[in-house]
C-alpha cells in the first residue's frame, strides 16, 4: 500500500488533485490531503506517508520548508513539487539534495500522475528484493558458521527438507563435502567440567579443542567441526580419495585426547562412526550420542571406533523411531501454525515408525503419549467442545490399549487432528467476519470523521495493509471503496430527506470540500447533488 499526501492551500486545486488520484487507477493507493504544510506534518505524525505532492508557494510554511522537515524525519519519503517557472531556481537547488522531483503546474494531469508513478517506482526500486538478497548473502558470509550449524543440525534431526538438494546447499554454505561420497562422524564431549564453571570459559576451551583437532585430523580428509549447544563437539569427515581412513582416525583421536590433557587440562571422550551415507546421518548421530552417554563420565577418556549404528532390522527400526521422535518439534510447529497437510504427513510417519509390533513397547508408548499430550494440549486451548466433552474420545486419547490394532490408533489420531484443524479454520473464518463487522460498524458510527485505512486499522488493532487485504478477501470489495460507498449512500439519504445545505452534507459524510463532494457524487451517481435532490 502506498500513502500519497497532497498539499495545497487552494481548495479547488486540492479537490481536483484528490479526484485525479482517486480515478488514476494506481493500485493500492491511499490518498490523504492537507491544506497547509502544518496540517501535512500533523497527518505525517499519525500516518505513514510515502509520497508528498506539494505546492511550493503556501502561507505559513512553504513547500520547500515542508521538504526540509520531511527530509529530517522521514528520509524514505518522496516529495514531488508542483511548481511554476518562477519557482524553478529554488526547485533545482532542492533537487541536488535528492529525494525530490517536480512537475510544472501548466502541464496536464497525465504528467502529474506520471510524476507520482515515478516516485512509486523509485520506492519499489529502493526496496528491490534482489538488493536485499545480495545484502543478506553478504551478511550470511559473516554468519556462515551459524548457518552451517543450523543446516547440519537439521540434517541430524532428519528433517526431510534438509536432505534435499545437498549439493546446492553445500555450495551455498561453503561446506567442503561431496553429497555423493560417504562420511565419518566424530562426536566428542568433556568427561567433566569440574572447576570450569563459566560458560564463556567452556566455550573458549571447546574452540581451542576444535583448532587442535583441525591440526591433527588426517590431512587427506575434508572436515567440518561444529559446537553443539556449548557442551559437545561434532566433526564430519570425508576422505578425498576412495580409501577408508579408520586407522588414521584412531591415531588422530589418541593424539587429540593427549593434546587436550596436556594443553587444556581437559579429558575428552570421543565416539567415531565408520563410513556411512548422508541418508543415515540422523541415525548415526543418535547411536554415537548413546555411546557417549553410556560410557563417558567414568573418569577416563574413551574412544569408540565402529559403525555408529547396528545393522540388525530391530535396531534399525528403533533408530528410525528415535529419528522421528527427534523431529517431534516440527510436528508441534505444524500444529501451532495450522499446517494441516504437513502435520498429517509427519504424524503418519511417526506413528508408522512407532508400530507396537515393530519396536520395543516402551518406545511405542513414548510416541503415543507425546502425540496424545500434544493433541490434548491443543484441544484445551482451542475450546472444541465436540471433543472435550466426549468422554469416550478422551479415554481413547489417553489410553494406549484402547485400540484393537495399531491401524486403528493411527486412524484415531488422524481423525482427532483433522477435527482440530477444521475447528481452527472455522475460528479463523469467524474471526475474519467479526473484524469485517467491527469495521463496518465503526464506519457507520464515524462517517463524518477520518476513515483512512490507518484510522480503521487502529480501530480494530490491525496493520492497515493487512486489514485492507483481509476485507477485500472476505467481501470482494476494497475497503476504501466501501467507505466511499457508505458516504455516498448517506449523502443520498440526506439529500432526499432533509433540507441540509450541500456544505453541511459534505461535513456530515466526512468529506472536507463541497466541490470535491460534488465531483465525487456525480462520478458515482451520474448526477450532481442538486440534480439528485430535485429528481
C-alpha positions in Angstrom: 0.0 0.0 0.0 1.3 3.5 -1.0 0.2 6.5 1.0 0.1 9.8 -1.0 -0.3 13.1 0.7 -1.5 16.0 -1.5 -0.7 19.5 0.0 -2.1 22.7 -1.5 -3.7 25.8 0.1 -6.1 26.4 -2.8 -9.2 24.3 -2.2 -10.1 24.0 -5.9 -6.7 22.6 -6.8 -6.6 20.3 -3.7 -10.0 18.9 -4.7 -9.0 18.4 -8.3 -5.8 16.6 -7.4 -7.6 14.4 -4.9 -10.2 13.4 -7.5 -7.5 12.9 -10.1 -5.7 10.3 -8.0 -8.9 8.6 -6.8 -9.6 7.9 -10.5 -6.0 7.4 -11.7 -6.1 3.6 -11.4 -3.0 3.3 -9.3 -3.4 0.0 -7.3 -3.2 0.1 -3.5 -3.0 3.9 -3.4 -4.4 5.6 -0.3 -4.9 9.4 -0.8 -4.6 11.9 2.0 -5.0 15.7 1.8 -3.8 18.8 3.6 -4.4 22.5 3.0 -1.1 23.6 4.6 2.3 22.4 5.4 1.5 22.5 9.1 -1.5 20.2 8.6 0.6 18.0 6.4 3.1 17.5 9.2 0.3 16.6 11.7 -1.0 14.0 9.2 2.5 12.6 8.9 2.8 12.3 12.6 -0.1 9.9 12.8 0.1 8.1 9.4 3.0 6.7 7.4 3.3 8.8 4.2 5.3 7.5 1.3 4.9 10.4 -1.2 4.2 14.1 -0.7 2.8 16.0 -3.7 3.0 19.7 -2.6 2.7 23.2 -3.9 5.7 25.4 -3.3 4.0 28.8 -2.6 1.9 28.4 0.5 1.4 30.7 3.5 2.7 29.8 7.0 5.0 27.1 5.6 6.2 26.8 2.0 6.6 23.6 0.2 10.4 24.0 0.4 10.2 24.3 4.2 8.0 21.3 4.3 10.5 19.4 2.2 13.3 20.2 4.7 11.1 19.0 7.7 10.2 15.8 5.8 13.8 15.0 5.0 14.8 15.5 8.6 12.3 12.9 9.9 11.1 10.7 7.1 14.1 10.1 4.9 12.5 7.5 2.7 9.5 9.7 1.9 9.5 11.0 -1.7 8.5 14.7 -2.4 7.1 15.9 -5.8 6.8 19.7 -6.2 4.1 21.4 -8.2 5.9 24.4 -9.5 5.7 27.4 -11.8 8.6 28.7 -13.9 9.3 31.4 -11.3 10.0 28.8 -8.6 12.2 26.6 -10.8 15.5 28.0 -9.5 14.5 27.1 -5.9 13.5 23.6 -7.0 16.8 23.0 -8.8 18.6 23.6 -5.5 16.4 21.1 -3.7 16.8 18.5 -6.4 20.5 18.5 -5.9 19.9 17.2 -2.4 18.0 14.2 -3.7 14.7 12.6 -2.7 12.5 15.1 -4.7 11.1 15.6 -8.2 8.9 18.3 -9.8 6.2 18.8 -12.3 5.1 22.1 -13.8 1.7 23.3 -12.9 0.8 24.1 -16.5 1.5 20.5 -17.6 -1.5 18.2 -17.8 -3.0 15.6 -15.4 -1.1 12.8 -17.2 2.3 14.4 -16.3 1.3 14.9 -12.7 0.2 11.2 -12.4 3.3 10.1 -14.2 5.5 12.0 -11.7 3.8 10.2 -8.8 4.1 6.9 -10.6 7.8 7.5 -11.0 8.1 8.2 -7.3 6.3 4.9 -6.6 8.7 3.1 -8.9 11.6 4.7 -7.1 10.3 3.5 -3.7 9.9 0.0 -5.1 13.4 0.1 -6.5 14.8 1.0 -3.2 13.0 -2.0 -1.7 14.1 -4.2 -4.5 14.2 -7.8 -3.4 17.4 -8.5 -5.3 19.3 -5.8 -3.4 18.1 -7.2 -0.1 19.0 -10.7 -1.1 22.5 -9.5 -2.1 22.9 -7.8 1.3 21.6 -10.9 3.0 24.1 -13.1 1.2 26.9 -10.7 2.3 25.8 -10.9 5.9 25.4 -14.6 5.6 29.1 -15.0 4.7 29.8 -13.3 8.0 27.4 -15.6 9.8 28.4 -18.7 7.9 29.4 -20.8 10.8 25.9 -20.3 12.4 24.2 -21.1 9.1 26.3 -24.2 8.7 25.5 -25.3 12.2 21.8 -24.7 11.6 21.8 -26.7 8.4 23.8 -29.6 9.8 21.5 -29.5 12.8 18.5 -30.0 10.6 20.3 -33.0 8.9 21.0 -34.5 12.3 17.3 -34.1 13.2 16.4 -35.9 10.0 14.1 -33.0 8.8 13.2 -34.1 5.2 13.7 -30.7 3.6 17.3 -30.5 4.8 18.4 -33.6 2.8 17.0 -32.4 -0.5 19.5 -30.6 -2.8 22.6 -31.4 -0.7 24.9 -30.3 -3.4 23.4 -26.9 -3.9 23.2 -26.3 -0.1 26.8 -27.4 0.4 28.0 -24.9 -2.3 25.8 -22.1 -0.8 27.1 -22.6 2.7 30.7 -23.4 1.7 30.5 -26.9 3.2 33.5 -28.8 1.8 31.8 -32.1 1.1 30.5 -34.2 -1.8 26.9 -35.3 -1.5 27.8 -38.5 -3.4 30.6 -39.7 -1.1 30.3 -41.3 2.3 31.5 -39.7 5.5 32.6 -40.4 9.0 31.1 -38.7 12.1 33.1 -37.9 15.2 31.3 -36.8 18.4 33.0 -35.7 21.5 32.3 -34.3 24.9 34.2 -33.4 28.1 34.2 -36.1 30.7 34.0 -33.4 33.4 33.8 -29.6 33.6 34.9 -29.6 37.2 36.5 -26.3 38.1 35.3 -24.7 34.9 32.1 -23.0 35.8 31.7 -20.1 33.5 30.1 -20.8 30.1 32.5 -18.4 28.4 35.5 -20.4 29.7 33.9 -23.7 28.4 33.2 -22.1 25.0 36.9 -21.0 24.8 38.2 -24.5 25.6 35.9 -26.1 23.0 37.1 -23.6 20.5 40.7 -24.4 21.3 40.0 -28.1 21.0 38.5 -27.5 17.6 41.7 -25.9 16.5 43.8 -28.7 17.9 41.7 -31.3 16.1 41.9 -29.3 12.9 45.7 -29.7 13.0 45.7 -33.4 14.0 42.9 -34.9 11.9 44.0 -36.7 8.7 45.1 -34.1 6.1 43.7 -36.5 3.4 40.2 -35.7 4.6 37.8 -32.7 4.3 36.5 -31.8 7.7 33.8 -29.6 9.3 33.5 -29.0 13.0 30.5 -27.7 14.9 29.9 -26.9 18.6 26.6 -28.4 19.8 24.9 -26.3 22.5 28.2 -25.3 24.0 28.6 -28.8 25.5 29.8 -31.1 22.8 31.7 -31.1 19.5 30.9 -32.8 16.3 33.1 -33.4 13.3 32.1 -34.6 9.8 35.0 -36.1 8.0 35.1 -37.1 4.3 38.1 -38.8 2.7 39.1 -37.1 -0.5 40.1 -40.5 -2.0 38.3 -43.8 -2.1 40.2 -45.5 0.7 38.9 -45.7 4.3 41.0 -43.9 6.9 39.9 -45.8 10.1 43.4 -46.4 11.3 44.4 -42.8 10.7 41.3 -41.6 12.6 42.1 -43.8 15.5 45.6 -42.4 15.7 44.2 -38.9 15.4 41.8 -39.4 18.3 44.6 -40.6 20.5 46.7 -37.5 19.7 43.7 -35.1 20.2 43.0 -36.6 23.6 46.6 -36.4 24.7 46.8 -32.8 23.5 43.5 -31.9 25.3 45.0 -33.1 28.6 48.4 -31.6 28.0 47.4 -28.1 26.8 43.9 -27.7 28.1 43.8 -29.9 31.2 40.7 -31.4 29.7 39.7 -35.0 29.5 37.6 -35.6 26.4 35.7 -38.7 25.2 35.0 -39.5 21.6 32.7 -41.7 19.6 33.5 -42.2 16.0 31.5 -43.9 13.3 32.6 -45.9 10.3 31.8 -44.6 6.8 28.1 -44.1 6.1 25.9 -42.4 3.5 24.3 -39.0 4.1 20.8 -40.5 4.3 21.9 -42.2 7.6 23.3 -39.1 9.3 20.5 -38.8 11.8 20.6 -42.5 12.8 24.4 -42.4 13.1 24.3 -39.3 15.3 21.8 -40.9 17.6 23.9 -44.1 18.0 27.1 -42.1 18.7 25.3 -39.9 21.3 24.0 -43.1 23.0 27.6 -44.5 23.1 29.0 -41.4 24.7 26.1 -41.2 27.2 26.7 -44.8 28.2 30.5 -44.6 28.5 31.7 -41.1 29.2 32.0 -39.6 32.7 33.7 -42.6 34.5 37.0 -40.8 34.9 38.9 -41.7 31.7 38.8 -40.9 28.1 37.0 -43.4 25.9 37.3 -43.9 22.1 34.8 -45.8 20.2 35.5 -46.7 16.6 32.6 -48.5 14.9 29.7 -48.4 12.5 27.9 -45.8 14.6 24.7 -47.9 14.4 23.6 -51.5 14.3 22.8 -53.4 11.2 20.0 -55.6 12.7 16.4 -55.0 11.5 15.1 -54.4 15.0 17.9 -51.9 15.8 17.2 -50.1 12.5 13.5 -49.8 13.3 14.4 -48.5 16.8 16.7 -45.9 15.2 14.0 -44.9 12.7 11.6 -44.2 15.6 14.2 -42.3 17.6 14.8 -40.1 14.5 11.1 -39.4 14.1 10.8 -38.5 17.8 13.7 -36.0 17.3 11.5 -34.4 14.7 8.6 -34.0 17.1 9.4 -30.3 17.5 8.5 -29.8 13.8 5.2 -31.7 14.4 4.4 -29.2 17.2 5.2 -26.3 14.9 3.0 -27.6 12.1 0.1 -27.9 14.6 0.7 -24.5 16.1 0.9 -22.8 12.6 -2.1 -24.5 11.2 -0.2 -26.5 8.5 -2.7 -29.5 8.3 -1.1 -31.3 5.4 2.4 -31.2 6.8 1.2 -32.2 10.3 -0.7 -35.2 8.8 2.4 -36.4 6.9 4.6 -36.1 10.0 2.0 -37.7 12.2 1.6 -40.8 9.9 5.4 -41.1 9.6 5.9 -41.1 13.3 3.0 -43.5 14.0 4.2 -45.9 11.4 7.6 -45.9 13.0 6.1 -46.4 16.4 4.1 -49.5 15.4 3.9 -51.6 18.6 4.5 -54.7 16.5 7.9 -53.4 15.2 9.6 -51.6 18.1 10.0 -52.0 21.9 6.9 -51.3 23.9 8.5 -48.5 25.9 9.4 -46.6 22.7 6.0 -47.1 21.2 4.4 -45.8 24.4 6.6 -42.8 24.4 5.5 -41.9 20.9 1.8 -42.5 21.8 2.0 -40.4 24.9 3.8 -37.5 23.2 1.2 -37.3 20.5 -1.6 -37.7 23.0 -0.3 -34.8 25.1 0.2 -32.6 22.1 -3.3 -33.1 20.8 -4.8 -32.8 24.4 -3.0 -29.5 24.9 -4.2 -28.1 21.6 -7.7 -29.3 22.4 -7.7 -27.5 25.8 -6.6 -24.3 24.1 -9.0 -24.5 21.2 -12.1 -25.0 23.3 -13.5 -27.6 20.9 -16.4 -28.9 23.0 -17.3 -31.6 20.5 -14.2 -33.5 21.6 -13.5 -32.0 25.1 -16.9 -33.2 26.3 -16.7 -36.6 24.6 -15.5 -38.8 27.5 -15.1 -41.9 25.3 -12.9 -40.0 22.9 -10.8 -38.5 25.7 -10.5 -42.0 27.2 -9.1 -43.3 23.9 -6.9 -40.3 23.5 -5.0 -41.2 26.7 -5.2 -45.0 26.7 -2.6 -46.9 24.7 -4.5 -50.1 25.0 -7.9 -48.7 23.8 -7.5 -49.7 20.2 -7.8 -53.2 18.7 -4.9 -52.6 16.3 -2.2 -50.0 15.5 -4.0 -49.2 12.3 -7.0 -48.1 14.4 -4.6 -46.0 16.6 -3.3 -44.2 13.5 -6.8 -43.5 12.2 -8.0 -42.2 15.5 -5.1 -39.7 15.9 -5.5 -38.5 12.3 -9.2 -38.0 12.8 -8.7 -36.1 16.0 -6.1 -33.9 14.4 -8.3 -33.2 11.4 -11.1 -32.1 13.7 -8.8 -29.7 15.5 -7.6 -28.2 12.2 -11.2 -27.9 10.9 -12.1 -26.1 14.2 -9.1 -23.8 13.8 -10.2 -22.9 10.2 -13.7 -22.1 11.4 -12.5 -20.0 14.2 -10.2 -18.0 11.8 -13.1 -17.5 9.4 -15.4 -16.4 12.2 -12.7 -14.0 13.5 -12.4 -12.5 10.0 -16.1 -12.0 9.7 -16.1 -10.5 13.2 -13.4 -8.0 12.1 -15.5 -7.1 9.0 -18.5 -6.5 11.2 -16.5 -4.3 13.6 -15.0 -2.2 10.7 -18.4 -1.7 9.1 -19.9 -0.7 12.4 -17.1 1.7 13.0 -17.6 3.3 9.6 -21.4 3.7 10.3 -20.7 5.4 13.6 -17.9 7.6 12.5 -19.0 8.5 8.9 -18.3 12.2 9.4 -14.7 11.6 10.7 -11.4 10.4 9.3 -11.9 6.9 7.9 -8.5 6.3 6.3 -7.0 2.8 6.3 -4.7 3.9 9.1 -7.6 5.0 11.3 -9.6 1.8 10.6 -6.6 -0.3 11.4 -6.2 1.4 14.7 -9.9 0.8 15.5 -9.5 -2.9 15.1 -5.9 -3.2 16.2 -4.6 -4.5 12.8 -2.0 -3.4 10.3 -3.8 -1.2 7.7 -2.4 -3.1 4.7 -3.3 -6.4 6.3 -6.8 -5.1 7.1 -7.3 -3.9 3.6 -6.3 -7.3 2.1 -8.4 -9.2 4.7 -11.5 -7.1 4.0 -11.1 -7.5 0.2 -10.6 -11.2 0.6 -13.7 -11.8 2.7 -16.1 -9.3 1.0 -14.8 -8.9 -2.5 -14.9 -5.1 -2.1 -12.0 -2.8 -1.4 -12.2 -1.2 2.0 -11.7 2.4 0.6 -14.4 1.7 -1.9 -16.7 0.5 0.8 -16.1 3.7 2.8 -16.8 5.8 -0.2 -20.0 3.9 -1.0 -21.3 4.4 2.6 -20.6 8.1 2.4 -22.5 8.4 -0.9 -25.4 6.4 0.4 -25.6 8.6 3.4 -25.4 11.7 1.2 -28.3 10.4 -0.9 -30.4 9.8 2.2 -29.7 13.4 3.5 -30.4 14.9 0.1 -33.8 13.1 -0.1 -35.0 13.5 3.5 -33.5 16.8 4.7 -33.1 20.4 3.7 -29.4 20.4 4.7 -27.1 22.6 2.6 -24.6 20.8 0.4 -21.8 22.1 2.6 -23.4 20.7 5.7 -23.9 17.3 3.9 -20.3 17.4 2.9 -19.2 17.6 6.5 -21.8 15.0 7.7 -20.3 12.4 5.3 -16.7 13.1 6.2 -15.6 15.0 3.1 -13.7 18.3 3.5 -14.6 20.1 0.3 -18.1 20.7 -1.2 -16.6 20.9 -4.7 -14.8 17.6 -4.2 -18.0 16.0 -2.8 -19.9 17.3 -5.8 -17.5 15.8 -8.3 -17.3 12.5 -6.5 -21.1 12.3 -6.2 -21.6 13.0 -9.9 -18.9 10.5 -10.9 -20.6 7.7 -8.9 -24.3 8.6 -9.5 -24.3 10.4 -12.8 -26.0 13.4 -11.2 -24.9 16.4 -9.2 -26.1 16.6 -5.6 -28.6 19.3 -6.5 -29.9 17.3 -9.6 -30.3 14.2 -7.4 -32.3 16.2 -4.8 -34.6 17.7 -7.4 -35.2 14.4 -9.0 
